[in-house]
Amino acid sequence: MIANLVALAAEEEQSPLVPPGPELLIGTLAFAIVFFVFAKKLLPRINKTLEERHAKIEGGIEKAEALQTEAQSVLEQYKAQLAEARHEAARLRQEAQEQGAALIAEMRAEGQRQREEIIAAGHSQIEADRKAAAQALRQDVGLLATDLAGKLVGESLEDTARQSRTIDRFLDELEEKEEAAR
């Protein structure tokens, strides 16, 4: 092929499209040398760099996928912990409400018991005061009745035993009449 070009160039006058023979030979030889150098030295380095970049990109993608998977796992754990915390808060709130209700019921029962104790103590105090008043009244009425009877009879009824019997009999008769009237 080169020989044909050289022959064609020699036959014709110099064509602007076909370079002269020696230039064509030197150009072809220079191209072969550059091609050989590129093929032996530069091409393996370029391929190696491309492979390294490809490996880096693949590694980066795998690493990103791993990180995304880990992030998803952490998110799921967070959601589970959040749900558990909400459940625990609801449980604690329910326990607090139950304890509050139990405390209120206990305090009401204690208040009721104290009220009943106060009422019972008041009733027993009233009963004791009534008995003391009745006893004091009985003595006062007895003394007044004895004085009045002594003035009516004209003799002194100062004998304590007799006075006491008379007063008791008189008051017993009054109580019987009162009970009969009820």
BELQUIQUI-V729573 format. One line per field, one symbol per residue. psi: psi as a letter, one per 20 degrees, with the letter a starting at -180 (. if undefined). A space follows every 10 residues. Layout:
psi->???
This chain:
psi->ghhgggghhh grroqihprq ghhggggggg ghgggggghh ggghgggggg hggggggggg gggggghggg hgghgggggg hggghggggg ghgggggghg gggggghggg ggghghgggg hgghgggghg gggggghggg gggghggghh hghjqpliog gggggggggg hhhghghghh h.
